[in-house]
Amino acid sequence: MLETIAAIESRYDELGELIEKHVDDYQKVAELAKERSDLEEIVNRGREYRTILQQIEEAESLLESPDEELRQLAEADLETLKPRAEALEKAIKLLLVPKDPRDDRNVIVEIRAGTGGEEAALFAGDLFRMYSRYAEKRRWQVEILSQNETGIGGFKEIIFLVKGKGAYSRLKYESGVHRVQRIPVTESSGRIHTSTATVAVLAEVDDVDIEIPESDIRMEVFRSAGAGGQNVQKNSTAVRIIHLPTGIVVSCQDERSQLQNRLRAMSILRAKLYEIEASKRQQELEETRRSQVGSAERAEKIRTYNFPQSRVTDHRIGLSSYNISAVLDGEIDQFIDELALRDEAEKLSGNSFDDDE
C-alpha cells in the first residue's frame, strides 16, 4: 500500500508542476486541478500514515532499551499510535477503491406501477414524492421528463431528472422492485393488499459518452395528452423515439415544443444505452461477484413498505425503520448509508494491498 501511496503522491506533485506550466490554458488547468483535487485526500492521509509508521518503528526500537522509563513511554506511545495507524490504513484502502466514474452525475429516475392496479399507481406517486423530498433536503433539483398520470393522483409511469452533485452515488441503490402492504383507499372491506412499483436509476450521460446514429432511430410525433386522455395541445409536440437495434421505446410529452421533447427523449435513450453497456462490462468483470447491493437488479424485491406495522424493511441488508411516514418524507439516508458501506466493504474484499516491510 505504501508503494501505491508513493505513486499517487508523485502524480500529485507532478500535477502541481503541470498547472504552473499551463497557467494560460484555462481548460487544461481546470482538468489538471480536478485530478489533483481528487488525489489530495489520499496524499494527506498517506503522509500522515507514513509519519505514524515511522513513530511506531522508533517506539518499538525503544522497547529493548535498558532504561525502564523509556520502555514505559514507548509502550504508552504504541497504545496510541497503533490504533491510529489501523484507522488510517482502513480509510486509505477505502479511498483507493476505484470509484464509479458516474457517481457525481445527475440521474434519470423511472418509476413504474407494477402489480396492484390503481393502488400500485398510487404507490408509484408515493415513491416519486419520497425521492422529491430527499432531493429537496439535499438541495438537488427535480425536473419531470415524462409522466402518465391516473385520475386520483397516482402514476402509471413517471420519469424525472435529479440534478445535483453526487446524485447517482446516492440514488443508484434505489433500483429494484419496491413493495407496499396497506389497505387501499378504494378497499371497503379493510383487507390489506400487496402492490409493487419498479424503480430504475440511470446516470445522465453526455452526447460524447455514447453516439447514436440517426439510422438507428425512428421518431414518431403525436399530440400531448393530460390525465384521463384529454388533449392539452392541438399540435403534435409529443415525441416517441424507437431505437431500432434494441427495440427500446422512449416517449416525452411534457415540454412545449417538439424539439424540446426530442432532446429529452434522446437524453433518456442515451442513458438507457449507456446503462446496458455498463451492465455488460460489469458482468464480464465481476462474474464471480454477484452481490444484491452491487448489482441492484430490478427483478429483485429490494424494499417493503408495511403500513399496518409502520415498518420499512430493506431486504438486501436486513435493516428496518419503524417510522414509515418519515421514510416516505425522504428520510432514506439510513438505508443508503448502510448500502454504501456494504458496497465499499465488498469492493475492498476484492482488493488486496501488500504493505511494505
N, C-alpha and C positions, 0 to 999 in steps of 0.2 A: 504493500500500500504506500510506503514511503517513496518508492520509485515513481508511482503514479502521481503522487502529490508533487514531487520534484519536477516532473514533466509538465504538469499543469502550471506550476509556478514559473517555469521557464517561458511558457507560452504567454502567461500573464504579463511578464516583463517585456517580452517581445512586442506585445500589442501596444504597450505604453510607448515604445520607441516608434512603432509604425504610426500611431496617432500624431506624434510630433512631426513625423516625416510628411504626412499627408494633410497637414493642418489647413491647406487651402481647398481641399476637396471635401465639401460638407457631407455628401452622401457616403463617401468612403469612411470618413471619421465617425459618422453615426453607426455604420456597420461594425467597425472595429470597437467602438465604445460599448456597443451592445454585447459583443462577445466578451470583452474584458469584464463588464459588469456581471455577466453570468458566471464568471470564474472567481470573482472576488471573495465570496463567502468560503469557498473551498480553500483558497490560498490563505486567508486569515486563520481558518480553523487548522489548516495544515501546519502553519508556522507555530501556532500555539501548541499543537500536538508534539511537534518535534522538540520544542523547548522543554515540555514536561518530560518527555522521554529522556532527555539529557539530564534533567534534575533527578529522575528516578535512578539513572545509571550512577550519578555521583553519590546519591544517598546509599545505594546498595554497596558501593565501594567502601563506605564508612562502617558498614556492619561488621567488618573484620578488624576494626580499629581496637587497639588495646585500651583506649580511653572509654570508660563506661558511659560518661556523659555524652560523648559524641555518638555512641551507638544508640542511646535512647533518643537523641534528637533525630537521628537518621530514621529510626523506626517510626517516630511520630510523623515525620515528613512523608514517609511512604504510605502511611494510613490515609493521608490526604491526597497525595499525588496519584496513586494507582486508580482510585475511583474516577478521578478527573480524566485520566488517560483513557479509561474504558468508555466513559461517556462521550469523549471527543471522537474516539475511534468509531463508535456506533453512528454518531452524527455525520462523520466524514463518509462512511460507507453509504449512508442514505443519499448524501449529496452526489456521490459517484455513480449511483444508479442512473442509467440513461433515462432521461425524461421523454415523455411523449411530445414530439415537436408540435402537436396540435393543442397542447394544454392551455396556451394563452389565447386561443382563438374564440371568436363568437360561436354560438351554436344555433343550429336549427332543430327545434323540438317538434316532433309529430306525436299527437295523442289521438288515438282512435278508439271508439267504443267497441268493446268485444261482445262476449255473450251477456245477455240480460236485457236486450231491447232498450226501452226508454230509460230504465234505471242505469244501464251501462253508459248511455249518453250523458245522463246527469252526473255520473261519477267522473266521466271524462272532463266535464266542466269543473268539478271539484279539483281535479288534478291541475287543470290549467290555472285556476286561481291560486293553488298552493305554490306552483312554480313562479307565478307572477309576484306573489308576496315575498317569496325567497329572493327573487331578483331585486325587488324594491329595497329589501333590507340591505342588500349588498351594493345598492346604488347602480345596478345594471339597468339597461333599457330593454323593454319588450315591444316588439313590433309584430302584429299579426300579419302573416303572409297569405293565409287561406283559411277559410272556416266553412263548415257545413253545419248550421245550427238546427236544433229541433225547436218545436214550438214552446217548450216550457223551461228553456234556459240551459239545455244540455247541448252537446256537440257530438254529431256522428264522427266528425274529424275536425281537428284544428291544428294548424301548422304555424309556428311563430318563431321569430328570431330573438335571441337573447344576446345583447351587445354589452360586453364588459370584459376586462382583463381577467383571465383565469376561468371564464365561464365553462369551457369544456373540461377543465381539470376537476371541477366540482360536479357538474351535471352528468358527466359520462357514466357515472354509476347508476343512473336512474333508468337506463334502457332495460326493458323487460315487461313482463306481464304483472300488472297491479290488480289485486283482487279486493273487492269490498263486500262486507257482510252487514246488512242492515234491513230494516223494514222500509220498503219503498213508500213514497208519499201516495202512490196510486194503489197501495195494497190495503184493502178494507178489513181483511181477516187478521192482520197483525203478524203474519208469518215473515220470518227472516229470509231474505233472498240473497243469493250469491251472484255477483256480476263481476265482469272484468273490463279493463281497458289496457291497451298496449301503449307503451311509450318508447319512442326511438329518438336518440340524441345523436346528431350528426355535427361534426365540426365544419364550420363555414370555410370554404376554400376559395382561393383567388383564381382568376382566369388562367394564370400561368401555371397553376398547380396541375390542372387537368384540362386538356384540349378536347373539344367535342366538334368533330367535322360537321358541317351543315348537312352533308349527305346522310349522316347517322340519325337525323331527327326529322319528324313530321309535326308541323304545327297546325292546330285547328283553332278556330275562334268561335265563340258563342256569346250569348247575352248573359251578363251577370244576373244572378238571382239572389234574393234575400230569403229569410226564413219563411217556410211554407210555400216556396216556389214562386213567389211574386216577383216579377221583373222589376229591378230597381233602375235599369238603364235600357234605353231603346237601342243604343248602338252595341255592336258585338265587340266589347272590350275584353271579355274574359278569354283566357288562353289555355289551351291544353297541348302539352308537348309529349310526344311519344318518342322514346329512344329506341330505335329500330333494332339494334343489336341485342339489347337486353329485355325489351318489352316494357321497361319502366314507363309509367304514365304520371305526369305531374300537371296539376291544374292550379291556376291562380286567377282570382276574380275580384279581389278586394281593392286593387288600385283603380284609379280613374281612367287610365289610358291603356290601350292595348300594349304599347311599348313597355310601360312600367310592369304590367303583368307578365310580359315575356321575360323581362330581366329577372323578376322574382322567381319565375318558374325555372329558368336556366340556372339560377343560383342553387335552388333546391336539387335539381338534377345533378349538378356538378358535385354537390356534397354527397349525394347517394352513390355516385360512381366512384368517388374517392374512398368512401367507406367500404365498398365492395373490394377495391384493390388493397386497401389497408388490411381487411379481414383475410384476404388470400395470403398476404405476406405474413401476417401473424400466425396463420395456420401452418405455413411452411416452417417458420422459425420455432414455433412452440408446440409441435405435435405432441410432445410428451408432457406438456404442462397445460392441462385443460382445467382452468380454475373458473368457478362461477363468477368470482369477483373480477378476474382479469378479462373474461370474455363478455360477461353480462348478456348472454344470449337471450334473444327476445322470446324464445319459446318457453323459457323458464319462468315460473311464478316467483317473483323476487320479493314481493311485499304484500301483506294482508292488512286491511283496514277494517277492524271489527268494531262496529258502533255500539252494540249492546254492552261490550266489555270496555269501551273507550280505549281499545288497545290497537297499536300499530306494530306489527312484527316484520322485521326484515329476515327472510329465511336464509339468506346467504351467510349471515353472521350470527343468527340466533339472538338478535337484540330486539327488545320490545320497549315501547313507550306506552304509558297508560294515560296519556293526555292527547287524545286524538284531535281535539279542537285546535291545540297549539300546533300540532304537526300539519294539519290542513291550512293553518295560517302561515305556513312557511318555515316552521321550526324543524328543519330536517338535517341540520348540521350534525346532530348526534349520530345519525346513520352514515352520512357521507364521511365524517371524520374516521369512523371505525373501518369503513370500507377502504378508505385511502391507506390507513395504517396496515390493514391486512394485505392490500395490494403491494405496498412497499416491502413488507416482510417477505412475501412470496418472490418478489423480484430479487431481493437480497439473497434468498436461499439458492438462487440460480447463479449468483456471482461469488467467486472466491477471490480473496485478496491475500497475497503472500506477504507477511510482514518481513522487513529486513532484519537480519540477525544483528 
